[in-house]
Amino acid sequence: MANAIVLAVSLSLCLLVRPCIAAEGWDVAATLYSDQFCFERMTDLLLLEGTCYSTAAYSNTSVAFKVKVVGFGNRGAAWVVDFQEFSDDCHTPVTTSLSLNVGSCVGFVGRFRATLDVKLRSDKCEGDHCSNLAIAEQNFYSEADCQGDRIVELRRFVPVQGECLIMRNISSQRYVIQPSQEETQIIRTDYPGDEKCSSLNTIEYMVLGQCYDLYVDRAPRSFSWA
């Protein structure tokens, strides 16, 4: 049974009929295939660049992977996505960084191949070329009550559809946005000592809508979500 812990943090309200979009950006849509020619479709992933995802059931030789858009199709050039696998929370690589062309059948996580696409995440974007990935943005502040300067180097983004993410100490976690008539709620579930989000030993945090104070004598003194 999960231990339920209520964590009060600041989270902007947003309509659940449209994903919460904390910031504009490019997301990577990956369609995975089980054969070398990309005929036998297996699953679709929508990935937030820079996020440390668990390789879960896709690989037995790595723990995590991440993607980053590095080529933006300028002046007829190809769109390019960098991909790499890791043995921990995306600090120790087990593969070289691969530069993968969008639209081609390419080697991806574990033994699987994939075709990639890049989609814009923005409130102003409409149509099939847009990303509907819902994310949350966490910001830390130099002063209490979420006042003072934001500490930019500590800012982080997380997807909130239940994706399995790697955290420190070879553990994992999921963030899931919950339907609510009064406020947006997010459930964070940690899986200590399990890198695949599969353990029954979990700790749950409910993310609610108020600022959370941290340290009294040093920064960061508070943080919020948006």
N, C-alpha and C positions, 0 to 999 in steps of 0.2 A: 504494500500500500504506500502510495506516495505521501511524503510529508508536505503538507500544504503550508506555505509561508507567504504572507501577504507583504509585498514590497511596494511602498508608495513612491511613485515617481511621476514626473510630469509628462503627460502625453496629450498632444493636441487632439481634439475631437475631429473625426472625419466620417463621412457617410459610408456605410458598409456596402452600399450598392456600387461604389466606385472605390478602388483600392486607395489606401493612404499612400501618398507619394511624398516622401520627405525631401527629396532633391531630384533634379533632373539628371539623367545619365543614360549610358548605353548598357543594355543587358544582352546576354548571350543566350540564344535559343539553340539547344543541342538536341537533335534527334538521334538516339542510339540504335545501333544495329548489331545483330549477333553474327553476321557474315562479313566477309572481306569486301564485298561489292556494294554494301549498303542497300540490299534488297529486303532482308528480313528485319522489319522494324520492331523494336523492342519497347522503347519508352521515349517520352519527351521530357526534357529538363529546361527550366528557365532560370538562368544563373546570374547572380549579382557579381560583377567583377570585383576582384580583390577579396572576396569572402572565402573563408577556409571551409570547404565542404568535405564531409566524410565520404570516403570511397565506398563505404557500406558493403553491399553485396557485389560490387563491380570489380573489386580487386583484392587479392590476398597478399600482394607484395607492397602495398602502400596503405597509408592511413587516411590521407587527405589529398585534395587537389584544389587548385584555384585557376581562374581564367582572368585575362585582362585584354581589352581591345587596344591594339597598338597600331593598326593601320585603318584609316578612315575613308578609303576610296577616293582620295584627293586626286583630281586631274586624271581620272581613269585608272588609277592604281587599284589594287585589290584591297578589300577589307581583310584584315588579318587579326587573329586572336592568339595570344600567347597562352600556352597550357603547360602546367607542371604538376607532378605528384610529389608527395612528401611522406616522411615517416613519423611526423608529429603535427603540431598545430601550425603547419605551413612555415616552418623555419629551417628544416633539414630536408633538402631535396633528395629523392631517390631516382629521379630521371632528370635529364637535361630539359631546359625550357624549349618547347616546340612552338614554332610559329606556323599556325594553321590558317589556310585560306578559306574564307567563307564560301559556301556553296559546293565545296569539293567533298568527296568521301575520304575521310582522314582517320588515322589512328587516334583513339581518345583514351578514356580511362580504362585501366586494366587491359583485357583482351578485346574490348569492344571498339568498334569504329563508329563514326558519327558524321552527320552533315550539320554545319553550323550556320546560324544567321545572327545578325546584330539588329536589335530593336531599340528604338528610342523610348525612354520612360519620361513622360512629361504630361502634366495636366492639359497642355495645349495640343497634344498629339491625339489623332483619331484615325482608326483604320487598322488593317491587318499588320501593317508595318510597325505598329506601336507595341510597347511592352505593357502588360497589365500586372506586372510584379508589384506586390504590396511590400513596402519596406518600412522600417522604423529607424529613426536617426537619434543616437544618443550623444548628448553634449555635456561637457564638464565645465564648471565655472570657477573662477578664481575666488569668488566670495560666496557667502551663505545665501540661501533663499534664491538661488539661481540668478544672482546679480554679478556685476563685474564682467570682466572679459571672458569670452569663451576660449577654452584651451584647445586650439585647432588640432594639435598633434594627437590628442586623445579622442577626437570625434570618431565614431564608428557607425556603420550601417548594418542592419541585419534584415534578411527576408523573414516574413511572418506568416508563411503558409505551412509551417511544420517541417521544413527542410532540416536534415540532420547536419549539424555544424560541429566542427572540432574545436574544443577548448583546451586549456592547459592540462598537463598531467595525463595525457591520453584519455581524456574524457570527452563527452559530447553533450549537445543540448539542442533543443528545438524551441522556436517561438511560434505561437499560434494566435492569430487574432480571433477574438470571441465576439459573437453578435450580442449587442446590448442596445436597449432603447434609449438609455440615458447617457452613456459614455462609452468610449472605446476601451476595451479591455484586452490585454495580451497575456497569455499564459506562457511562461518560460519553464521548460522542464529540463533539468540537468540529469545526466547519466554518469555518475562518478565511476571512473575506472573502466568505462565501456565506450569505445570509439565508434560504435555502430548504432547508437540510440535504440538498443534492443533489450537492455537490462530491466528487470522488474524493480530494482533498487533505484528509485528516482527521488528527486527533490523538486517540488513545484513552487514557483513564484508567480503571484498574480500582480501584474503591472497595472496600477491604477493612476488616477489623474491628480497628482500633486508633486511639488518639488521635494527632493530628498537631500538632506544635508549629510555631508561626509565628515571630513576632518575639521577640527576646531583651530589647530595651530599651523596648518599648511594647506596649500592648494593641491588638488582641487577640494574646495569646501562644499560643493554641491553638484548635482547633475540632474538632467531632465531628458525626456524623450520627446520626439516630435514626429 
